Amino acid sequence: MKRRQFISLLGGAAAAWPLAARAQQAGMPVIGVVSGESQETSVRRAGAFRKALNEAGYVEGQNVTVEYHWRDGQYDRLPPLMADLVRRHVAIIAIPGSNPAALAAKAATTTIPIVFGVGADPVELGLVASLARPGSNATGINFFVADIAAKRLGLLHDLVPKAIRITVLVNPANASSAEATRRDIPEAARAIGLQTQVLNASTSREIEAAFATLVRDRADALFIAPDGFFLSRRVQIATLATRHGIPSAYSSREAVEAGVLMSYGTNGLDMFRQVGVYTGQILKGAKPADLPVLQSTKFEFVINLQTARALGIEVPNSLQLLADEVIE
């Protein structure tokens, strides 16, 4: 990191702690929001969280303090961050869209309320006892990115029916997502006559290396596992995929807006909003143990027609009609 960047980051952190300290001294609740994504990626999503808080009667700087911690895929930094939030007795730890962060929070505290958004079954992750009765200090929303991966693969196959060799990109630092993808996608691929190879990437350099490998191995398409780090690197991935003529699929629309061919998944804005709704309810006195885990009901299929043209792919009218949005 450059010296100027380091000083800037240090200055920002130094400014945040006195604010949090003053808020706690004044009795103003502090919410620690932790995301595996980058700040730049989550501007709109953070706005949805903030709007839900406002609707519950909480305005940042007036009657609540919100600390945003954007991890940008640096999951190894989660345990010390959670330990610090627990040490400072924040009112709530809100974790929209990160399995690793939710698990780190759960490991750090059994008393501070946790509101999560996770893409895997929270019961299997060990976050709650059941969806209807969480039974502990954690609740939130399950947005199904793991459960609908096979359908995403099928839609990619529909878009590019001649693609047989599929490279699957996973981030091993996000163990729950990587394991689910390694388990489910090869089986789903075999069922529709596709071949898969799995490549790992946890850094920008490793993404570059993965593309070099899939180009060398003549992969026909790329399936990207859901992960906050990959989302924050969506421009890099989209640029490499277009440069090498590789159709690619991801779980969120933001990647398609950056140039990835297609996405199928739940609505990220709605997930952040719902985490904000539950955070507001808990600030008003509700207990996480009594708030059932919600399940996403908004799914969206998005196609980037400009990318399709650049790749020489003709998108059938039937798929364009099926899509929730077609980006020209």
N, C-alpha and C positions, 0 to 999 in steps of 0.2 A: 504494500500500500504506500502511495506517495505521502511524503511528510505533510503536505498541505491538506490532503484528504483526512489524514489521521487527526490533525489538529482540529479540523472542522467537526469530525465525528465526536471527538473528545469534548469539544465545546458544547455540542448538542446534548450529549449525555450529562455533562455537568449542569446544564440548565434544567434538565428534566428532574433530577433528584431533589433540588430545593423546592420545586413546584409540588412534587409529590409529598414532600415532608410538610410543607405548609398546608396542603389539603388535608393531610391526616391530622395535623395539629388542630385545624379548624373544624374537625369532625366531618369534612367532606369525604364521601367514599371514593376510593381509588379502584378503578377497573384496569386490570392488566390484560390487554388484548395481544395474543401471541399468534402469529401466522407463519407458516412455512414458506410463504411467497415473498416476493420483493415488494417494497412500498410502491414502486411505480406500477406494478401489476395490479395492485389492489385498491387504487384510488376510488373507483366506482363502487367496489364492494364495501370498502370502509364507509362510504357515504350511505349505503343501505343500512349498515349496522347503526350508524349515528342517527339516521332518521327514525329507526325503531326506538332508540333510546329517547329521542325527543318526543315521540308520540306517547311514551310512558311518563313524560313529565321531567325528563332529565336532560340538562343542557351542559355540555362540556364547559368548564370554567366557571359555571354559575352554581350548580349544586352537585356536580360530579366531576372527577378528574379521570381522564382516560389516557393511559400510557399505551402506545402502539409499539410492538416489538416485531419487526419484520426479519425473519431468520434467513430468508433467501436460500433455503436448502441446507443451511449449516446446522444440521440436526445435532451435531456433537455439542453445540452451545446451549442446548435446551436445559439439561439438568442444572447447571449453575444459574441460569436465568430463573427457573422455577424456584430454586432454593432462595434466591433473593426476593422474589415476590412473596414467598411464604414468610420469610424473615421479617418483611415489612408489613405483614398482615394486611395485604390488599383485600378489598371487600369481595371481589369476584375475579376469577381467572376465566376469560372468554377466549375460546380457541376455535375460530371458524375455519374449517377446511384443512386440518392437519392431524393425521393419525399419530405421528411421532410426538407432536406437542401435547396432544391429549393424554397419551400414555405417560409422558414425562411429568405432566401436572398431577395425574392420578398417583404416581409413585412418590410425589413430593408432599402431598397433603391429603388427609382424610377429613379435614374440617372446613377449609375454605371452599365455598361453592365453585364448581367448575361447570361452564356451559360450553359444550363442544359441538363441532360439526365434523363428522367423520365419514369416510367413504366406505368403510367396512362395518360389519355387524358389531355394534358396541358391546353386545353380550359376549361374543367370541373374543373381542379385544380385552375383556375383563374390566370394562369401564362401569358397567351397570349389572345388576342382578337380572333384570328383565326390562323389556321395552315399556311395559305398562307400569311397572313399579321399580324405578331405578334403585331405590333402597339405600342410597349413599349420598355423597356430596356432589355427584356428577349427574348431569342430564344434558339433552341437546337434540341434535337432529342427525339422522342417518341419510346420506345423500347418494348411496348406492353405486358409486363409481365402479366398485369391484363386481357387483352383481350383474351389471349390464354390459360388462366388457365383451361378452360373446356377441351381443347384438351389435355393438360398435364394430367388431371385426366383420360381421356379416354385411353391414352397410358399406364398409370399405370394399369388400368383395363385390358387392352389387355395383359400386362405382367403377371398379377396375377389375372386371371379371377375368381378364387374362393374367392377372397377377397371381402367381402360384407360390413363389418363395417370399415369405413375409419375415422381415426382421422385427423383433420385439425389443424395444429399448426400456430397460428398467433402471431404477436408482437403488442400489443395494443399501444405501444409507436409510432409505425409507422401507424398512423390512416388511411391514404388513402389506404395503402395496406391491412390492417386488415379489413376495412369496405368493400372493393371490394371483398375480399375473402369470408367474411361472407355472402355477398349478392349473389355472383354468384355460389360458389361451391355447397352449398346444393341443389340448383335447378338443376345444371348439374348432380349431383349425383343421384337425384331422377329419372332423365330422363333415366339413364342406370341401375336402380334398386339397387343403393347403399344407405347405411345409413351413416350419418355423425354425428360426435360430434366435437365441436370446443374447443380447449384448448389454453390458453394464456401463453406466456413466454416472459419475457423481460430481464432475467438474466440467467447465466449458471445454477444457482441453480433451477430456475423455469423450465428450460429445463429438468433437472433431475426429477423434480416433475411431469412434464407432461408425461414423459416416464413411471413413476411409475403408473400414472393414466391409461394410455392407455393399459399397460400390465394387470393391475387389471381388466379393462373393456373388455379385450380380443379383442382389435382392430386387424384387419387383415392387415392393411396397414396405412402408414402415408403420408399425403400430406402437404408439408411445404410451407407456403405463402412466396412470394419473399420479402426479407428484408436483408439489409446489415449486421445486427447483426447476423441473422441466418447463413449467408454466412461465417462470420468470425468464427462461432462456428461449421463449417461443420464437422470437425474431431470429435468433441464431439458427434454430432448428428449421424454421420455415425457409430461410435463405439457403441453407445447405441442401435441403430437400429439393428446392426448385433448381438450384445450380446443377444438381446431379440427376434431375429428372425422376425423383422418387415420390410417388403419391404417399401421403402420410395422414394418419388419423389420431386425434386426441380426444380428451373427454370434455373440454370446455371451449366455448365459443371464442374466448379471447385469443386462442391459438389460431383459429380460422381467420379472425380479423387481422392477425399478423402475417397470414399467408399459407398456413397449413391447409391442406385440401378440404378436410372435413372434421366435424366433431359430432359426438353424440353423448349426452350426459344430462345431468340435472342442472338447474339454473343456479349459478353461483351467487348472483345477487339475492335471490330468494333465500338461499342458505344463510348468508351473512345477516340478512334482515331477521330471520327467525332466531338466530343466536342473539341478536339485539333485543328481540321481543322477550325471550326468556331471561336475559340479563336484567331488563327493566322489571320484570315480575319478581325476580329474586331481590332486587333492591327494595321493592315494596314489601318484602316479608315472606314471599313464597319460599318453600324449601325444595331443593333439587330432588330429594327423594320422592316428593309428591307430584312432580311434573313429568308426565310420560315422555319418553323419547319419541320425537316426531319423525315421520318418514316423508321424504320428498315426493311430491306428486307432479312437479313440473319438469318435464324432460324436453330437450330440444335437439333437433338434428339440423346442423348448419353446414352449408357447402359454399366454398369459395370458387365461383365460376371463373374468375380471373386466373386463379392458380390452375384450374382445370384446363383452361385454354393454353396456358404456358406449358403444361405437361402433355398437350395433345390429346386430352381426354374429352370425349363428348358425353355430357351428362344427359341421360334420357329424361324426357319430360315427366315421366312417371316419378323419378326420384326428385326432380325439382318441385313437383307438386307435393311429394311426401315431406320435403324439408320444411322446417319451421321458418327458416330464412335462407335466402340465396344471396350471397354477397357478390355484386357485379364487379 
